[in-house]
Amino acid sequence: MWLLVIVLLSNVPGFDKMIKLETYATSEECQIERNRIGYEMAAAYPNERDFVIACQLSTNEYKARLIRAAEGSKAPVLGAWQPVAYR
């Protein structure tokens, strides 16, 4: 499972540094939505440079892929982060 998140690069009182926006079954689905939201936010807030929209493999799924890889499985082990900053 992939998580679409916004990562705040500065401290904002009352908000976590990382906020989950949505979950997706595949990296491709998450990236499509990440691109759409990222471009819309860049257009709406052109002077704001204190956030990143990213797709992150859920912690449990990432650990499961690492275990499969260590056991000799041919399943790919993907990186946990695929950040894109729209600036």
DRENVEX-442725 format. One record per atom (N, C-alpha, C): x, z, y; atom name; residue in one letter. Coordinates in Angstrom, 2 decimals. Each point is the difference from the previous one (the first is absolute). Layout:
DRENVEX-442725
PT_px_pz_py_atom_res
PT_X_Z_Y_CA_A
...
***
This chain:
DRENVEX-442725
PT_px_pz_py_atom_res
PT_0.84_0.00_-1.17_N_M
PT_-0.84_0.00_1.17_CA_M
PT_0.89_0.00_1.24_C_M
PT_-0.35_-0.83_0.95_N_W
PT_0.73_-0.10_1.26_CA_W
PT_-0.80_0.63_1.11_C_W
PT_0.70_0.68_0.88_N_L
PT_-0.62_0.68_1.14_CA_L
PT_0.38_-0.72_1.28_C_L
PT_-0.99_-0.31_0.80_N_L
PT_0.26_-0.52_1.34_CA_L
PT_0.05_1.21_0.92_C_L
PT_1.12_0.16_0.69_N_V
PT_0.19_1.19_0.83_CA_V
PT_0.44_-0.39_1.40_C_V
PT_-0.24_0.90_0.92_N_I
PT_0.59_-0.10_1.33_CA_I
PT_0.96_1.17_0.13_C_I
PT_1.21_-0.29_0.41_N_V
PT_1.03_1.02_0.17_CA_V
PT_0.24_0.16_1.49_C_V
PT_-0.25_1.21_0.48_N_L
PT_0.21_0.29_1.42_CA_L
PT_1.47_0.37_0.21_C_L
PT_0.65_-0.69_0.90_N_L
PT_1.42_0.22_0.25_CA_L
PT_0.27_1.08_1.03_C_L
PT_-1.05_0.47_0.65_N_S
PT_0.14_1.12_0.93_CA_S
PT_-1.04_1.05_-0.37_C_S
PT_0.26_1.21_0.43_N_N
PT_-0.92_1.09_-0.30_CA_N
PT_-1.27_-0.12_0.84_C_N
PT_-1.13_0.06_-0.70_N_V
PT_-1.30_-0.02_0.67_CA_V
PT_-0.74_1.25_-0.46_C_V
PT_-0.27_0.94_0.90_N_P
PT_-0.68_1.23_-0.40_CA_P
PT_-1.32_-0.29_-0.71_C_P
PT_-0.18_0.66_-1.13_N_G
PT_-1.23_-0.16_-0.76_CA_G
PT_0.01_-1.11_-1.02_C_G
PT_1.08_-0.78_-0.09_N_F
PT_0.09_-1.10_-0.95_CA_F
PT_1.20_0.18_-0.92_C_F
PT_-0.15_-0.40_-1.27_N_D
PT_1.13_-0.03_-0.92_CA_D
PT_0.88_-1.18_0.37_C_D
PT_1.27_0.04_-0.45_N_K
PT_0.93_-1.09_0.26_CA_K
PT_-0.42_-1.27_-0.74_C_K
PT_-0.63_0.16_-1.18_N_M
PT_-0.44_-1.14_-0.78_CA_M
PT_-1.49_0.17_-0.30_C_M
PT_-0.76_-1.04_0.29_N_I
PT_-1.44_0.05_-0.21_CA_I
PT_-0.40_-1.14_-0.92_C_I
PT_-0.69_0.33_-1.09_N_K
PT_-0.46_-1.03_-0.93_CA_K
PT_-1.22_-0.69_0.60_C_K
PT_0.07_-1.34_0.04_N_L
PT_-1.11_-0.78_0.52_CA_L
PT_-0.90_-0.54_-1.11_C_L
PT_0.61_-0.43_-1.12_N_E
PT_-0.77_-0.61_-1.09_CA_E
PT_0.88_-0.08_-1.25_C_E
PT_-0.62_-0.24_-1.14_N_T
PT_0.74_-0.20_-1.25_CA_T
PT_-0.32_-1.38_-0.54_C_T
PT_0.99_-0.59_-0.71_N_Y
PT_-0.14_-1.34_-0.57_CA_Y
PT_0.61_-0.01_-1.39_C_Y
PT_-0.49_-0.90_-0.83_N_A
PT_0.48_-0.11_-1.37_CA_A
PT_1.36_-0.70_-0.06_C_A
PT_0.25_-0.93_0.90_N_T
PT_1.25_-0.77_-0.06_CA_T
PT_0.72_0.04_1.34_C_T
PT_1.29_-0.27_-0.08_N_S
PT_0.82_-0.09_1.20_CA_S
PT_-0.47_-1.13_0.91_C_S
PT_-0.38_-1.12_-0.59_N_E
PT_-0.43_-1.15_0.77_CA_E
PT_-1.25_0.31_0.84_C_E
PT_-0.97_0.67_-0.61_N_E
PT_-1.21_0.38_0.74_CA_E
PT_0.34_0.90_1.18_C_E
PT_0.88_0.94_-0.26_N_C
PT_0.39_0.95_1.05_CA_C
PT_0.73_-0.72_1.13_C_C
PT_0.89_-0.92_-0.35_N_Q
PT_0.77_-0.71_1.02_CA_Q
PT_-0.88_-0.87_0.89_C_Q
PT_-1.01_-0.63_-0.59_N_I
PT_-0.92_-0.82_0.79_CA_I
PT_-0.68_0.86_1.07_C_I
PT_-0.50_1.14_-0.41_N_E
PT_-0.68_0.89_0.94_CA_E
PT_0.98_0.62_1.00_C_E
PT_1.20_0.33_-0.47_N_R
PT_1.04_0.54_0.89_CA_R
PT_0.29_-1.00_1.12_C_R
PT_0.14_-1.27_-0.37_N_N
PT_0.28_-1.02_1.01_CA_N
PT_-1.15_-0.13_1.00_C_N
PT_-1.22_-0.02_-0.51_N_R
PT_-1.16_-0.14_0.88_CA_R
PT_-0.08_1.16_0.99_C_R
PT_0.09_1.21_-0.50_N_I
PT_-0.10_1.18_0.87_CA_I
PT_1.19_0.07_0.95_C_I
PT_1.19_-0.28_-0.51_N_G
PT_1.18_0.05_0.84_CA_G
PT_-0.06_-0.95_1.17_C_G
PT_-0.43_-1.23_-0.24_N_Y
PT_-0.11_-0.97_1.09_CA_Y
PT_-1.10_0.37_0.98_C_Y
PT_-1.12_0.50_-0.50_N_E
PT_-1.08_0.42_0.90_CA_E
PT_0.44_1.17_0.87_C_E
PT_0.72_0.95_-0.58_N_M
PT_0.46_1.15_0.79_CA_M
PT_1.06_-0.42_1.01_C_M
PT_0.86_-0.94_-0.38_N_A
PT_1.02_-0.48_0.93_CA_A
PT_-0.65_-0.70_1.19_C_A
PT_-1.08_-0.73_-0.26_N_A
PT_-0.70_-0.67_1.09_CA_A
PT_-0.75_1.00_0.88_C_A
PT_-0.61_0.99_-0.62_N_A
PT_-0.79_0.99_0.74_CA_A
PT_0.87_1.00_0.77_C_A
PT_1.16_0.32_-0.55_N_Y
PT_0.89_1.01_0.60_CA_Y
PT_1.41_-0.58_0.13_C_Y
PT_0.20_-0.97_0.88_N_P
PT_1.29_-0.70_0.07_CA_P
PT_1.18_0.87_0.43_C_P
PT_-0.26_1.10_0.68_N_N
PT_1.10_0.85_0.47_CA_N
PT_0.24_1.21_-0.89_C_N
PT_-0.78_0.16_-1.04_N_E
PT_0.16_1.13_-0.92_CA_E
PT_0.99_-0.37_-1.09_C_E
PT_1.06_0.78_-0.14_N_R
PT_1.01_-0.28_-1.01_CA_R
PT_0.31_1.24_-0.83_C_R
PT_-1.03_0.83_-0.17_N_D
PT_0.25_1.27_-0.68_CA_D
PT_-0.76_0.12_-1.33_C_D
PT_-0.24_-1.14_-0.65_N_F
PT_-0.64_0.03_-1.31_CA_F
PT_0.48_-1.18_-0.84_C_F
PT_-0.15_0.15_-1.30_N_V
PT_0.30_-1.07_-0.95_CA_V
PT_-1.16_-0.05_-0.98_C_V
PT_-0.48_-1.20_-0.30_N_I
PT_-1.01_-0.19_-1.04_CA_I
PT_0.77_-0.42_-1.25_C_I
PT_-0.25_0.67_-1.12_N_A
PT_0.79_-0.26_-1.20_CA_A
PT_-0.84_0.10_-1.27_C_A
PT_0.49_-0.67_-1.03_N_C
PT_-0.56_0.15_-1.34_CA_C
PT_0.96_0.86_-0.81_C_C
PT_-0.55_1.00_-0.66_N_Q
PT_0.82_0.92_-0.79_CA_Q
PT_-0.60_0.12_-1.38_C_Q
PT_0.85_-0.14_-1.00_N_L
PT_-0.43_0.22_-1.37_CA_L
PT_-0.30_1.48_-0.16_C_L
PT_-1.14_0.32_-0.60_N_S
PT_-0.35_1.42_-0.14_CA_S
PT_1.07_0.71_-0.81_C_S
PT_0.21_1.26_0.29_N_T
PT_1.06_0.78_-0.64_CA_T
PT_-0.12_-0.01_-1.51_C_T
PT_-1.20_0.21_-0.53_N_N
PT_-0.17_0.04_-1.45_CA_N
PT_0.31_-1.35_-0.64_C_N
PT_-0.43_-1.09_0.62_N_E
PT_0.27_-1.33_-0.54_CA_E
PT_1.49_-0.31_0.06_C_E
PT_0.65_0.38_1.09_N_Y
PT_1.44_-0.24_0.15_CA_Y
PT_0.78_0.74_-1.09_C_Y
PT_-0.36_1.25_-0.23_N_K
PT_0.67_0.78_-1.05_CA_K
PT_-0.22_-0.63_-1.37_C_K
PT_-1.23_-0.47_-0.26_N_A
PT_-0.30_-0.62_-1.30_CA_A
PT_0.84_-1.26_-0.19_C_A
PT_0.17_-0.79_1.03_N_R
PT_0.83_-1.21_-0.11_CA_R
PT_1.46_0.35_-0.23_C_R
PT_0.48_1.04_0.65_N_L
PT_1.39_0.42_-0.23_CA_L
PT_0.20_0.45_-1.44_C_L
PT_-0.96_0.75_-0.53_N_I
PT_0.09_0.46_-1.39_CA_I
PT_-0.02_-1.19_-0.95_C_I
PT_-0.89_-0.96_0.22_N_R
PT_-0.06_-1.19_-0.86_CA_R
PT_1.32_-0.76_0.06_C_R
PT_0.58_-0.11_1.17_N_A
PT_1.27_-0.71_0.14_CA_A
PT_1.11_0.74_-0.74_C_A
PT_0.01_1.32_0.10_N_A
PT_1.02_0.79_-0.68_CA_A
PT_-0.13_-0.10_-1.51_C_A
PT_-1.23_-0.23_-0.47_N_E
PT_-0.24_-0.11_-1.44_CA_E
PT_0.21_-1.42_-0.51_C_E
PT_0.44_-0.90_0.87_N_G
PT_0.30_-1.36_-0.42_CA_G
PT_-1.13_-0.99_0.15_C_G
PT_-1.07_0.37_0.66_N_S
PT_-1.11_-0.92_0.22_CA_S
PT_0.43_-1.10_0.95_C_S
PT_-0.58_-1.16_-0.15_N_K
PT_0.33_-1.10_0.90_CA_K
PT_-0.91_-0.04_1.22_C_K
PT_-0.85_0.99_0.15_N_A
PT_-0.87_0.07_1.18_CA_A
PT_0.85_0.20_1.24_C_A
PT_-0.29_-0.72_1.07_N_P
PT_0.83_0.12_1.21_CA_P
PT_-0.15_1.37_0.66_C_P
PT_1.08_0.46_0.57_N_V
PT_-0.01_1.22_0.79_CA_V
PT_0.11_-0.43_1.44_C_V
PT_-1.08_0.16_0.73_N_L
PT_-0.04_-0.43_1.39_CA_L
PT_0.35_1.16_0.91_C_L
PT_0.56_-0.34_1.15_N_G
PT_0.32_1.03_0.97_CA_G
PT_-1.26_0.69_0.49_C_G
PT_0.16_1.23_0.42_N_A
PT_-1.16_0.78_0.41_CA_A
PT_-0.50_-0.39_1.39_C_A
PT_0.86_-0.57_0.82_N_W
PT_-0.40_-0.32_1.37_CA_W
PT_0.15_-1.47_0.29_C_W
PT_-0.92_-0.53_0.74_N_Q
PT_0.09_-1.36_0.52_CA_Q
PT_-0.47_0.05_1.44_C_Q
PT_0.79_0.62_0.86_N_P
PT_-0.47_0.17_1.38_CA_P
PT_0.13_-1.26_0.83_C_P
PT_-0.88_-0.16_0.92_N_V
PT_0.09_-1.08_0.98_CA_V
PT_-0.37_0.59_1.34_C_V
PT_0.88_-0.15_0.95_N_A
PT_-0.30_0.45_1.36_CA_A
PT_-0.35_-1.22_0.84_C_A
PT_-1.07_0.06_0.73_N_Y
PT_-0.42_-1.10_0.85_CA_Y
PT_0.35_0.35_1.43_C_Y
PT_1.12_-0.55_0.44_N_R
PT_0.47_0.35_1.35_CA_R
PT_0.45_-1.23_0.72_C_R
***
